[in-house]
């Protein structure tokens, strides 16, 4: 079933997501689970494009294919929430990493501008970006970011050699943290006559214990076993990738910063625009060569 990746993550996944976006998703989730029809764009825009070193679009051949000439800059987009595997509803980390890989392996591409704008996504997505950065990437990547929050920020520090704010008005960074949010509709279903049974053998006494306690309102176990370990890994990666980071209370505990404040704390490297990002990519390519 197309759309199952997103539905699966909504149902059971842990999220690296800016908390301000969570409440807005519940009406959409309710529509999905109630079977309300959705219309999808059958021809989504490509997340991979190419420009020359001055930012001009490249010409196309008679078949409409872009002619990528030597010294070109690839632009890969990661906009909106991200899950591990893409489907009709959402672009996945697998598709975005594939675009980054195509750009990196094209002999005529000098560097990539990674156009990032989003509140975060599923925890399961980050591993693909780490694998790309560790095992595939050979050319410079400039992160051109409007909102780089939670998963999007983690991705930027893993993949990008230079993180640039798209502007100093709306661009935000941080939200370094993990969240688990779920709606328990069992009471409403029980009122409709639905009876729930969960049966475990003695050999499985710890199975689902954290989630069972969370449904009862006791979050101690789920914090200790699921959320805290992920949050600590996230914090450790930020510190490792940004050794000059200036920490204050909240910097690695979910606080967000606009571009000027993020720059002061060395969470990003510069503030500019797309043309500046393309120039930086070209400069880093020259250094890399």
Phi and psi in degrees as a GROMACS rama.xvg file:
@    title "Ramachandran Plot"
@    xaxis  label "Phi"
@    yaxis  label "Psi"
@TYPE xy
-67.9254  140.149  UNK-2
96.4535  -8.68581  UNK-3
-68.1478  -28.9678  UNK-4
-62.5167  -47.1718  UNK-5
-66.0025  -44.7417  UNK-6
-61.5191  -39.6071  UNK-7
-63.0983  -43.3874  UNK-8
-66.9107  -38.1657  UNK-9
-62.7568  -39.5259  UNK-10
-72.1229  -43.7798  UNK-11
-130.378  -7.43953  UNK-12
-81.5597  153.292  UNK-13
-88.7076  146.97  UNK-14
-124.332  141.634  UNK-15
-102.686  91.2037  UNK-16
-143.391  138.547  UNK-17
-62.8934  124.786  UNK-18
-61.6216  -26.04  UNK-19
-66.7942  -18.4238  UNK-20
-89.7113  -14.3789  UNK-21
-64.7295  -49.4862  UNK-22
-59.4782  -32.2032  UNK-23
-68.7082  -18.5273  UNK-24
-86.6906  -19.2883  UNK-25
-58.8721  -43.0273  UNK-26
-59.6858  -38.3527  UNK-27
-66.5625  -43.8371  UNK-28
-61.3788  -42.2155  UNK-29
-61.7223  -38.7613  UNK-30
-64.621  -42.033  UNK-31
-61.9408  -49.2764  UNK-32
-73.733  -20.2968  UNK-33
-87.1487  -4.82134  UNK-34
87.3077  12.2665  UNK-35
-63.3498  129.204  UNK-36
-62.3248  143.148  UNK-37
-119.777  144.825  UNK-38
-105.151  128.161  UNK-39
-110.067  147.436  UNK-40
-72.975  114.942  UNK-41
-73.2564  -14.8136  UNK-42
-129.619  73.4967  UNK-43
-64.8682  152.197  UNK-44
-66.0932  145.776  UNK-45
-67.9034  144.122  UNK-46
-93.1598  1.96305  UNK-47
-125.554  126.39  UNK-48
-143.015  172.619  UNK-49
-136.482  143.528  UNK-50
-135.278  167.521  UNK-51
-83.4691  -178.474  UNK-52
-65.9326  -12.0789  UNK-53
-103.108  2.53554  UNK-54
90.0863  8.0211  UNK-55
-83.7389  139.273  UNK-56
-60.5802  144.264  UNK-57
-82.4129  150.597  UNK-58
-74.6123  161.85  UNK-59
-115.417  156.621  UNK-60
-83.4905  -176.122  UNK-61
-64.2444  -19.57  UNK-62
-94.3261  4.62717  UNK-63
83.9476  10.4468  UNK-64
-90.9714  137.665  UNK-65
-68.645  132.867  UNK-66
-91.5521  104.786  UNK-67
-85.5965  110.703  UNK-68
-95.1021  164.926  UNK-69
-58.3793  135.563  UNK-70
85.7037  9.92354  UNK-71
-71.1782  158.441  UNK-72
-113.136  127.5  UNK-73
-87.0752  145.26  UNK-74
-121.815  119.858  UNK-75
-115.107  130.144  UNK-76
-100.445  139.72  UNK-77
-133.386  87.9115  UNK-78
-112.043  136.512  UNK-79
82.4294  -179.704  UNK-80
-63.4786  150.65  UNK-81
-127.4  134.08  UNK-82
-115.37  175.512  UNK-83
-66.8041  -47.6383  UNK-84
-118.842  126.41  UNK-85
-77.1349  158.439  UNK-86
-153.288  -162.077  UNK-87
-62.3584  -28.2548  UNK-88
-80.9079  -32.2048  UNK-89
-158.239  145.825  UNK-90
-73.8555  139.156  UNK-91
-101.504  163.262  UNK-92
-59.0863  -33.4484  UNK-93
-61.1461  -40.1169  UNK-94
-73.5454  -38.5624  UNK-95
-68.1622  -43.4752  UNK-96
-63.5783  -36.4407  UNK-97
-62.1115  -41.4817  UNK-98
-64.683  -42.2951  UNK-99
-61.809  -38.1129  UNK-100
-68.5294  -43.7483  UNK-101
-58.3221  -44.385  UNK-102
-63.6854  -44.7891  UNK-103
-64.4689  -34.8075  UNK-104
-90.4652  -6.16641  UNK-105
-75.4885  119.671  UNK-106
-64.1848  -19.3255  UNK-107
-92.2276  -3.66214  UNK-108
-92.7394  124.941  UNK-109
-84.965  -36.3588  UNK-110
-165.025  173.65  UNK-111
-125.972  139.621  UNK-112
-101.935  119.534  UNK-113
-96.6734  103.899  UNK-114
-83.7081  104.346  UNK-115
-112.514  130.438  UNK-116
-157.805  102.083  UNK-117
-177.688  163.508  UNK-118
-89.5834  -4.19923  UNK-119
129.889  -160.981  UNK-120
179.958  -157.286  UNK-121
-78.6003  140.489  UNK-122
-56.114  -36.9375  UNK-123
-63.4764  -14.4694  UNK-124
-78.8896  -27.5758  UNK-125
-65.7279  -31.075  UNK-126
-59.726  -35.8587  UNK-127
-66.5698  -38.091  UNK-128
-69.194  -38.41  UNK-129
-64.4779  -41.3499  UNK-130
-63.3666  -42.1348  UNK-131
-60.3835  -47.8595  UNK-132
-63.3804  -35.3793  UNK-133
-81.8448  -41.7707  UNK-134
-112.748  -14.4731  UNK-135
-118.483  -47.054  UNK-136
-59.8188  131.267  UNK-137
-128.129  -14.052  UNK-138
-119.475  157.413  UNK-139
-63.9364  147.684  UNK-140
-130.991  127.858  UNK-141
-103.513  123.55  UNK-142
-84.5711  117.393  UNK-143
-106.124  105.248  UNK-144
-120.857  131.729  UNK-145
-92.9175  -82.9352  UNK-146
-98.5791  117.494  UNK-147
-121.377  85.3387  UNK-148
-117.044  140.075  UNK-149
54.3597  -116.651  UNK-150
-55.3157  -39.4483  UNK-151
-64.3076  -37.053  UNK-152
-71.104  -41.86  UNK-153
-59.3558  -44.1383  UNK-154
-60.4611  -42.7152  UNK-155
-60.6549  -43.88  UNK-156
-71.9567  -26.0564  UNK-157
-76.5079  -40.611  UNK-158
-99.3907  -32.9605  UNK-159
-93.1866  140.935  UNK-160
-84.0169  -22.6848  UNK-161
-146.269  128.811  UNK-162
-109.26  118.237  UNK-163
-117.883  130.672  UNK-164
-73.4985  138.26  UNK-165
-69.2847  -24.4089  UNK-166
-166.051  175.97  UNK-167
-114.272  30.2842  UNK-168
-114.795  -63.6192  UNK-169
-99.819  -18.37  UNK-170
-63.4287  131.69  UNK-171
-134.407  153.174  UNK-172
-141.02  155.793  UNK-173
111.86  -129.38  UNK-174
55.5755  44.0976  UNK-175
-74.039  100.158  UNK-176
177.411  175.801  UNK-177
-127.375  145.213  UNK-178
-140.496  143.519  UNK-179
-123.955  122.743  UNK-180
-132.883  131.927  UNK-181
-146.83  152.142  UNK-182
-104.679  124.323  UNK-183
-95.2765  104.544  UNK-184
-101.035  15.9168  UNK-185
-63.8472  -38.6658  UNK-186
-61.5504  -43.5635  UNK-187
-64.4647  -37.6814  UNK-188
-71.8984  -35.84  UNK-189
-63.9296  -34.6693  UNK-190
-66.5745  -19.8994  UNK-191
-92.8934  4.83841  UNK-192
99.6189  3.28566  UNK-193
-78.8128  133.156  UNK-194
-114.272  128.98  UNK-195
-100.73  137.081  UNK-196
-132.083  129.949  UNK-197
-126.911  117.931  UNK-198
-123.478  125.1  UNK-199
-123.889  143.253  UNK-200
-76.4477  166.851  UNK-201
-59.3905  -31.1882  UNK-202
-72.1884  -8.6698  UNK-203
-122.301  38.8984  UNK-204
-65.6594  -21.7931  UNK-205
-99.1448  -3.4126  UNK-206
-66.7633  127.53  UNK-207
61.4024  16.5537  UNK-208
-60.9353  -42.054  UNK-209
-61.7909  -42.3615  UNK-210
-73.7762  -33.981  UNK-211
-63.094  -44.1102  UNK-212
-66.5085  -36.7711  UNK-213
-63.54  -38.365  UNK-214
-64.384  -25.8491  UNK-215
-84.2032  -5.49562  UNK-216
98.0246  4.64077  UNK-217
-103.541  107.538  UNK-218
-98.6427  4.12673  UNK-219
-59.094  -48.2571  UNK-220
-68.9616  -41.3045  UNK-221
-70.7865  -30.9158  UNK-222
-65.492  -45.4248  UNK-223
-71.1995  -39.3239  UNK-224
-92.1899  -25.6294  UNK-225
-117.787  -55.9784  UNK-226
-77.1899  -47.4321  UNK-227
-60.7225  -45.6181  UNK-228
-58.7321  -40.6454  UNK-229
-66.5103  -42.0775  UNK-230
-61.9594  -39.4032  UNK-231
-67.141  -37.7062  UNK-232
-64.2687  -44.0443  UNK-233
-58.5668  -48.8909  UNK-234
-60.3468  -42.2266  UNK-235
-64.2427  -38.2914  UNK-236
-68.1405  -39.0958  UNK-237
-62.7317  -45.4786  UNK-238
-63.0644  -38.9562  UNK-239
-68.7191  -39.4529  UNK-240
-83.7343  -23.4752  UNK-241
-124.608  74.6214  UNK-242
-64.2468  -20.0347  UNK-243
-95.325  11.233  UNK-244
-57.4872  132.709  UNK-245
-97.0428  108.766  UNK-246
-90.4985  144.16  UNK-247
-137.156  171.59  UNK-248
-61.1291  116.968  UNK-249
110.257  -22.1927  UNK-250
-56.2547  -43.5946  UNK-251
-109.118  20.8783  UNK-252
-125.358  28.4343  UNK-253
105.419  -4.49856  UNK-254
-72.3749  147.553  UNK-255
-113.762  153.465  UNK-256
-135.044  141.345  UNK-257
-73.8687  167.736  UNK-258
-54.7114  -47.1116  UNK-259
-60.5944  -42.935  UNK-260
-70.4074  -37.4594  UNK-261
-63.1855  -38.4863  UNK-262
-66.5749  -40.3119  UNK-263
-60.7644  -31.3022  UNK-264
-95.8893  7.83228  UNK-265
61.1246  29.9706  UNK-266
-80.3119  -22.7362  UNK-267
-133.746  173.993  UNK-268
-106.921  -25.1136  UNK-269
-165.062  172.075  UNK-270
-126.378  133.686  UNK-271
-164.947  -145.414  UNK-272
-140.41  -175.753  UNK-273
-61.2276  -41.7017  UNK-274
-62.591  -39.6559  UNK-275
-66.8755  -36.6438  UNK-276
-64.3106  -40.7392  UNK-277
-65.6671  -41.2898  UNK-278
-63.7633  -41.5696  UNK-279
-63.1911  -40.661  UNK-280
-60.5379  -40.3664  UNK-281
-66.1709  -42.28  UNK-282
-62.9473  -46.9951  UNK-283
-62.9868  -33.3751  UNK-284
-64.3365  -41.9998  UNK-285
-62.7794  -42.0416  UNK-286
-64.9181  -42.6139  UNK-287
-61.4589  -37.8072  UNK-288
